[in-house]
């Protein structure tokens, strides 16, 4: 065993051996305070113990075990308590050192260890590249056990390991049992989990594809683009080899608007409390850490007590799948098709008043609420809550309100990778007066804010979101340029448009001609086509201008449909209104979702009517949007009340 001696201390402190001797023996009256301080600092740093004290313990064991942890192997730290308890039961104490990867520091730590006269060593993590350092402390003269996954082939050591190949196999089997066939992997270099992954695929009769493996390197500056290209392989689940890989994956998915586990399931080959802090918490492969620590200490104590000089076969530690919330069955071909929403996002300031104020009138509000809103955000949340796969394109300010709206969208499982944060404009706001005594009727004043920054360039950047979409829900509380670009893009890609002409007085022909569903309310219709003509004749004019289906929402009077096959009224659902602000958005959301599922237009309007009716029974908009179960409760009523003849 290589002990640090008094000559080493003198050399490091750059003084004579006699000076060191005087300082440590308290005979330093003739030595300067500066020199004394330097010597004592070196003594403390290297934990130097005079040979006379070491010699007292040379004849017997110290009952001390040194635990060395390799840098980066923090997943093992939770078992230190187990190691300490198990060592104590066997009559031993432990001293713990964490190596930091800096050669100079590690050499010093090894010398310190050599001075402690320990009985054995427990090495935690990857030490295969540290043979030289280990030789410095005369490891061959002391029992040693390595605890970890990659123990290498170190002569004179025993090992307690978890088998990475088996973990890769069991994790892949678990995902296969959950009906995932397209499994991608994120592995750092050197993991043995890939072999287990290959074996599970082979047994399932699934060809191995090298393109399914993403080789993550945190030093790669182009990693984001490479990841985006790799993820386009459309895997339904991703197996991460480490906690670091899982955290990286969650960051990339957040940027891409990918929802876990709705879009992709995630499983990690290591376990950590960090995985519980992610949203949603990550399902992982958990080694039985208490068993792990106890086995390693027991192995080492046996070697110390029996003084055996042979290397036993590695002891393999069992593991289990720790289920959390990151895995579900594959996102089946959803009942409906992809929906893209292009529109505004606002922070709604909703004020409850006795009645809508008249010109010059001052009222005292009964209540005031600040809630996420805007027609684009409302329709996206409404459709998502009904089970639609929804992508939103729009613009928020980089402020508190913008972040609150964004979080509400994520919470409601809206894909947000089409959203731009503008650092120069505040988030849009809508000031809404809701009448308490007039059936929840409302008036709205909008400050566009960052919505005005939405333009064709941003929509072009989000163009891939429109691929394979069935419907685009477009509202006109955004700049005309952006709306025009969205219309042209949808027509080019063959996407049906559901257009809400809100916030405009005069409508360009391009926003009518070829629009599949044109959905104004009564007031918007009057603004677009003023005059004394009946509502039916005005709807007919819009249809003749090129709108394939004109649906006029009439609040408590239901709605009116005009298309080539029919002209038809639909009664409103019989619900007591509290706040009618979000009724039209709920109607359009439901119309899009049910149409995307192949429901006939007549029945889709029926479901939309009941969805709107349910939404107006509560204050607010997004929070009042009903979920799928709430609307489907009226399925039999819809099919009975709205027969589909003349659809």
N, C-alpha and C positions, 0 to 999 in steps of 0.2 A: 504494500500500500504506500503510495507516494504522499508523505505528509509535508506540508509547508513548514520550513524551519526558520530559525532566527536569522540565518544568513539571507534567506529569501526576503524577509521583512526588511532587513537592512538595505538590501539592493533596491527594493521597490521605493523605500523612503529616502534613498540616496544619503544614508548616514553610515556610520561604522557599526559593527556588531556590538561593540562595548556600549555605544550610545543607546542602542535598542535595549540591551540588558539593564542598563541603569534606569531607563524609563519604566520598563515593565516590573522592575523590582523596587521602585520608589526611591531610588538613590540618584535622583536627577537634579540635585540642587544647583549644580554648575552648568545645567543645560538650558538654553534659551526657551522661552515659552513657545516661540514659533516652531522650533525643532521638536519640542515635546508634543505639540499639537499634531504635527505631521506624522510622527511615529504612531501616536495613539489612533489616528484616523486609519492608518494602514492596518494596524492590529485589529481594529474593529471590522474593517472592510473584509479582511481575510479570515476573521474569527480565529486568530492565532491562539493556540494553547501551548504553553511551554512544555518541553519534552518530559520534564519531571512529573507533570500532571498526567500526561498521556501514559507514562510508564506504569502508573498506579493501576490503570485499567487494562494493561496489556495481557495480564494473566487470565482474564475472563471476558465474557461477552459484555457489550455495552447495552444490549437489548434496545438498540436503536436501528430503525429502518429508514433509509433515505429514499424519498419519492421524488423522481425527476419527471417533469412534464414538458414535452416538446412544445414549442411555440405553435399556435394555431389549433391546438387540439383541445379547445375549451369545452367540447362536448363531454369530456371526461370529468370535469371539475365537480359535477354533482355527486360523484361517488367517493370523493375524498373523505366525507363524513363516515361512509361505510367502511373505508379502508382503516381510518383511525380507530373506529370501534372494534373492528375485527382484530387489529393489531393489539389493542389494549387487552382484549380477552385472552390473547396468547402471551401477554406479559411484555409487550413491546410498545415503544413510542415511535412516532414518525417525525421526520423533518422534511419539509416540502420545499422544492426549488422549481421555479418555472424558467426554462431556458428561453432566451429571446431571439436566438438566431445570430447574434453578434459574436463572432469568434472570440474576441478579446474578453467579453463578459463571460462567455461560457467557460473559457479556460480558467478564469478566476474562480467561478463557481465550483469547478471540478477540484481545484486545489483546496477550496474551503471544505468540500466534502471529504477530501482525503484526510483532513485534520480531525474529523469528527469520530473516527474509529467506529464506523457503523458496522453492523453485522451483515447487512445485505441491501440490495438495491431493487426498487420497483420502478421500472421505466414505463412511462405512460405516453403513448403516441408513436410517431415514426422516428426511430433511431437508426435506421439502416444506413444513413449518410453520416453518422456520428461515431463511427468505430474508432477513429483517431482520438477523439475526446474521451471516449470511454476507457481506452487503454491508458490514458494519463492517470486515472485513479486506480489503476491496477484491478480492473473489473474481474479479470480472470481469477483473482485470489479470493473473491467474495461471491456468495450466491446471488444470482440475479434472475428476475422474472420480468418479461416484457408483457405489457398489457396493451392491446390495440388490434387494429385490423391488418396493418402492414408491418409485420415484425421482421421481415427479411430473413436472412440466414446468419445469425450471429452466434458464433461458437461459444460454448460455455454458458448459454442462457436457456431458460425455459420460457414458455409463453402461455398466456391465457388470451384467446382471440375470439372475435366474432368473425364468421365466415362471410365475406362480402359477396362471394358468388352465390351462396345460399340466400342471402338477403335479396340480391337482384332477382333470383328465381322466384322466391315467395312473393315479393312485391309485384312482379309481373303477373304471376298467377292470380293474385288478388284482383288486379285490374281486369284480367281476362274473365274472371268470374263475374265481374260487374258489367260484362258484355262489351268491354272496350277492345277493339281489334286494332285500331290505328293508334298505337302507343308511341309517343315521342319520348326522348330521354335527353336530359341535360347532365353531362358528366364532366368533371374536371379530369385532368390527366392522372393516370395511375390507379383508378378505382377498379376493383375486381367485380363490381356489380354488373358490368356489361356482359360478362360471360354468362351469368345467371339469367339475364334478360334474353340473350340469344337462345339459351336452352329452353326457356319457357315458350318462346315463339316456335321453336322447332317441334316441341311436343304437341303444340296446338295446331300444327300444320300451316303456320303463317310465315311467309318468306321474310327473312331478315333484310332490311334495307339500311345501308350505311347512312343514307340521307335523313333517317329518323333520329340520328344522334347529333345533338348540338354540343360541340366542344367548347365549353365556356372557359374563357381566360379573362380575368378581371383587368389585365393590362392592355387588352385589345381596345383601342379607341374606336374602331368601326363596329364594335359588337352589336350596337342597336340595329343598324341596317342589316347586318348578317342575321340577327335573330328574327327580324321581321320577314326576311326572305325565307328563313328556315320554317317559321311557323305557318307559312302559306301552304305547307303540306297537309293542312287540315286534320291534324291529330285530334282525337277526342279526349285523350288523357296524356299527361306528361309525368314521367318518373324522374325525380331529381335525386342525384347521387349524394348531395350534402345539404346542410342547412343553408349554407351560403348560396348554393344553386337555387334553392327554393325562394329565398329572399329576392334574388336577382329576377327570377321568373315573375314574381308578383309585381315587381316594379315595371317590368316590360309590359305585362298584361294591363296594368293600370293605364299606361301610356297609350296602348292600342284599344282600350275600351273593351277588353275581353273580360267576361264575367266568369267567376269561379263559384260553384261548379256548373252553372247553367250552360256555359259554352264549352268549358274544358275542365276536366277533373285533374287534381294534382295530388301526388303521393311523394313523400320524401324518404330516402333510404336511411336517414339518421333522425334521431329525435332530440328535441331541445325545448326548453320553456319558451324560447323565442318564437317557435312555431305557433304557440298558443296566442301570441300577441298579434299575429297577422289576421286579416279579415278576408275570408273566413279562416278559422284555425286550420292548420294543415294536418291531414292524416299522415302518419309516419310509421316507420319500422323502428320499434323501440327494443333495444337490447335490455335484458333484465339486469339493470345496473347494480342493484344490491348483490345479486348472484355473481356478477362480474367482479366486483370489488372483493367479496369474501373469498372467491376462488383464487384470485391472484395472491392475496395475503396468506391464505392457507398453503398454497404452493410454495411461497417463499419461506415461510416459517418451517415447513417440512425440510426444505433444503438446508436451512441454517441448523436445525436441530440434529438432523441425521448426517450432515456434512457429506451428502452424496455428491459425486462429481460427474454425474451424467445428465444428459439433456433428455427430459421426458417428451413424449409427443404433445403437441399443443392441446390444451383443454379448450373446447369450443363451447361458447356461452349461448344459451337459447335466446330467442327473441320473439316478439309478437307484433301484430299490427295494432297500432293505437289509433282507433277511429275518432276523427273529429268531424269537420264539416266541409271538407274540400273535395269530396267524391260523391258523385251521383251516377245514375245510369247515363249512357251517352245521350246527348241532346238529340233525341229522336227527330226524325224529320218532323218539324213542328207542325201542329195542326194547321197553322197558317203559314203564309210565306213572309218573306222579309219586307219590312216597312221602313221607309226613310222619311223623316220629318224635317222640313226646312221652315224655320220660323223664329219668332221672338222669344226671349226669355227675360222676365221682369221680376222684380220684387214687388209683390202686390201689397199695397197699404189699403186694407179693407176697413171701412168705417160704417158702423151700424147707426142709422139715423131714423127718426120717426117717419119721415117721408123724404122723397127726393127734394132737395132745396130749390126754391124758386129764385128768380133773379133778385139779387139784393138781400136775400134772406139769410139769417144766421141761425144755425141749429147747434144744439148740444148733443154730441154723439153719445150713444149708449155703450159702445165698445169699439176697440180698434185692434186689428190684427196685422202682423207682418208675416206674409207667407210667400213661398216661391210660386211664381206664376208666369204669365206670358203664353200666348196661344201655342207656340212651338213646344215649349216645355210641358204645358198642360196636356196637349194631344199625345206627346211622347209617353208621359207617365200614364195617361189613361189607357193607351193601347198596350203598354207593357203590363199593367195590372190585369189586363184581360188575357194575358198569355202571348201577346205578340212579340216578335223579335224585332226590336225597334232601334234605329240609329238616328241620332239627332244632329243636325248641322245648324250652328248658330254662333253667336258671339256674346261673351260676358265681359264685364269689367274685371280687372284683377284686384278686386276689393273684397271686403267681408261678405257683402250680399252675393257677389258672384260665386264665392266659394260655398256659401250656404246653398245656393241653387244647384251648383254642381254636385254637392254631396247628396242632396235630395234626389237628383237624377240617378246617381250611382246606387243609392239605397233602393230605388224602385226599379233597378236592373235595366236601365236605359243605357245603350252603348254610347259612350261620350267621346269617342275619338274624332268626331267631326266638330268639336267645340273649340273655338279659339278664345283665349284670354287676351284682351286688349289692355295694355298698361296705361293708355292715355285717356280712356273714356270710362266713366262710371257705369255700373250695371243699370240697365233700364228699370224704370219704375212705373207702376200703374196705380192710380189713385181711384179707389172704387167706393162709391156711395151705395149702400144696400138699405132699402126701405124695410123697416120692421113691420109695417102695417099695409104694405101694398104687394102682398104675395111675393116678397123677396126680390122685387124688381130692382135693377141697378143701373147706375150710370158710371162711365169709366173715362178717365183722362190719363193719357199715356205720355210719359217722357221716354223717348227711345233709347237714349244713352248709347251704350256699346252696340246695340242692335243695328245702329246706322253704319257700323264698320263692316258688317257682313257684305261681301261683294263676290263677284264672279271668280276672282282669284282664289278665295278661300274654298268656294264650292268646287272649283277645279281641283284643288289639292285633295279634296275629299271624294273625288270622282269614283274611286274604287269602292266606296261604301254603297254606291248605287247599283253595283253589279248584282244581277239576279234578284233585284227588288221587284215586288209586284206592284206596290203602290207608293206614291210620294204624297205626303200630306203637306200642303203648302198654304201658308197664310200670308197676307200682304202687309203685315206690320213691320216689314223689312224694306230696304231700298229696292226700287224698281229694277235696278241693274241685276241685283242678286236673284230676284224672283224670275226675271227674264232668262237668266242663265240656267236656273233650275228647270224652267219649263222646256227650254231647248234641249237640255241634257236628257231629260226624261223622254221627250219625244224621240230623240236619237236612239236611246236604249230600249224603247218600247215599254216604258213604265207608265201605268195609268196614274193620272193625277186627280187628287181630291182637293179642290181649291176652296178656301174660305176667304172671300173678298173683304176682309175687315180693314178698316182704316183708310179706305180710298173713296173718293167721290166720283171719279171718272175712271173707267176701266178700259185699258187698251184692248183692242180686238184679239191680240195674241193670248190674253188671259181668259178668253172664252172659247175661241176656235180650237177644237180638238181636245178640250178638257173633258175628261171622262165623267167626273162628278163635280158640279158647280153648286156650292152650298152656301147661299147668303141667308141672312135672317130677314124679317120683314122690313126693318129699317134700312138695312144695306140695299135691299131691292129698290126701295123708294129713292135712295140716293143715286143708284146707278141708272134707274129708269124713272125719272120723275113724271108726274102727270096723273090724269084721272082714270087711266086704263085700269081694269081689274087686275088683281094679282095673277090670275090665270093667264091673261093675255100678255102680261109682262114676262112671265115664265116662258110662255111660248116664243116670245121675241128672243130671249136668251138661247133657247134651244135652236131656233133658226139661225142664230149667229154662230152656231157650231158646237155648243156644249151638248154632249151626248145625253147626259142626265142632269136635270135641274131639280135640286131638292131645296125647297124654301122652308126653313125652320120657323115655326110660328109660336114658340113658347107654350103657353097653356092650351093653345089650340092645335098642337101637334105639328104636322108638317105636310107639305104638298110636293108630289113627285110629277115631273113632266119628262117623258122621253118618247121614243118612237112608238112604243107599244101602248102606253097608257098615260092618262092624266088622273091622278088619284090623291085623295086626302087620307092621312093617317092620324087617328086621334092621339092625344097625349096620354101617357100613363097617368093613372090617378094617384098622385102623391102630393102631400101637403108641402109646398115650397117654403124654404127658409132662406136660401140664397141662390138666385138663378144665374150667378155670374158664369159658372163653368158648364152650364147645360149644353151649349152648342159644342164645346170642345169634347165633352163626354159623348155626345151624339156622333161626332165625326170619328172619334177613336174607335167606338164600337162598330160603326159602319165599316171602317177599314179592316178591322180584325176579322169580323164575320165574313165579309166578302172574300178575304184572303184564304179563308177556309173552305170556300166553295159554296157557301150559303147563298141562296137566291137573293136578288136585290130586295124583293118585298120583305122577306123574312129578316134580312140584315137590317132594314129600316125598322122593323119591329123590335129587334134586339136593341138597336140604337135608341129607340124611343124609351124603352124601359131603363137603359143605362143612364140616359139624361135625366129621367124622372128620379132615379135613385140618387143621383149626384146632387140634386137641388134640395135634398132633405137635410143637408148639413152645411154649416158655414165653411167658407174656403173653397178652393178648387181642387188642387191635387190631392189633398187629404180626403176630399169628399168623393173622389173617383171610386166607383165600386170595383171589386175584384171579380174574377171570372165566376166564382161560385154564386156571388150575389146576383149576377145577371142571369146565369143559367137556371136559377130557380124558376124563372118565368118562361122557360122553353116551351112547355105545353101551352101556356097562355098565348105566347106569340104565334105559335103555329095554328092555334084555334082562332085567334082574333084577326090574323092577317092572312087569309087564304091567298095563294099565289097565282090565281088565275089572272091573266092579263099582265104578267110580269114584264 
